Amino acid sequence: QIPTACYFIDSHLRLEEHIEMAKIFDHVFIAQKEYIKDFKNSGIANTHWLPLGCDTEINDKFGSAKK
């Protein structure tokens, strides 16, 4: 009775595999917004967009130039 969740990144590389794995979870989060409809069309209604991100207050402290 415990809700389960997963988070997929790079679904564009392994879309079919991610969709199959997602079927066993109650909630699915994906980093690529454009693939939400693919998950929902496969019967995974509780698919949500959760973009990648970082804390700029931590990451900017390294002083590296963006490449």
C-alpha positions as CSV (number, residue, x, y, z in Angstrom):
1,Q,0.0,0.0,0.0
2,I,3.0,2.3,-0.3
3,P,3.0,4.6,-3.4
4,T,5.8,4.0,-5.8
5,A,7.6,6.5,-8.1
6,C,10.3,6.6,-10.6
7,Y,12.3,9.3,-12.4
8,F,13.6,8.8,-16.0
9,I,16.1,10.9,-17.8
10,D,17.1,10.5,-21.4
11,S,13.9,8.9,-22.4
12,H,14.7,9.9,-26.0
13,L,17.4,7.2,-25.9
14,R,15.4,4.4,-24.4
15,L,11.7,5.4,-24.8
16,E,10.2,1.9,-25.2
17,E,12.2,0.5,-22.3
18,H,11.3,3.4,-20.0
19,I,7.6,3.0,-20.9
20,E,7.7,-0.7,-20.1
21,M,9.5,-0.1,-16.7
22,A,7.1,2.8,-15.8
23,K,4.1,0.5,-15.9
24,I,4.9,-0.9,-12.4
25,F,5.0,2.5,-10.7
26,D,2.2,4.6,-9.3
27,H,3.8,7.9,-10.4
28,V,6.3,8.5,-13.2
29,F,8.5,11.6,-13.6
30,I,10.4,12.3,-16.8
31,A,13.0,14.9,-17.6
32,Q,12.0,15.4,-21.3
33,K,8.7,17.1,-21.4
34,E,8.0,16.2,-25.1
35,Y,7.6,12.5,-24.1
36,I,4.8,12.9,-21.6
37,K,2.2,12.1,-24.2
38,D,4.0,8.9,-25.2
39,F,3.8,7.6,-21.6
40,K,0.2,8.7,-21.2
41,N,-0.8,7.2,-24.5
42,S,0.7,3.9,-23.3
43,G,-1.7,3.9,-20.3
44,I,0.6,5.6,-17.7
45,A,-1.8,8.4,-16.6
46,N,0.3,9.6,-13.7
47,T,3.2,10.9,-15.7
48,H,4.6,14.2,-14.8
49,W,7.4,16.5,-16.1
50,L,10.3,17.0,-13.6
51,P,13.0,18.9,-15.4
52,L,16.7,18.5,-14.6
53,G,18.2,21.3,-12.6
54,C,20.9,22.4,-10.2
55,D,21.4,24.9,-7.3
56,T,23.3,27.8,-8.9
57,E,24.4,29.0,-5.5
58,I,26.4,25.7,-5.1
59,N,27.4,25.1,-8.7
60,D,28.5,28.7,-9.5
61,K,31.1,28.5,-6.7
62,F,33.4,26.3,-8.8
63,G,34.3,29.2,-11.2
64,S,34.4,27.0,-14.3
65,A,33.5,28.5,-17.6
66,K,30.5,26.9,-19.3
67,K,31.4,24.8,-22.3
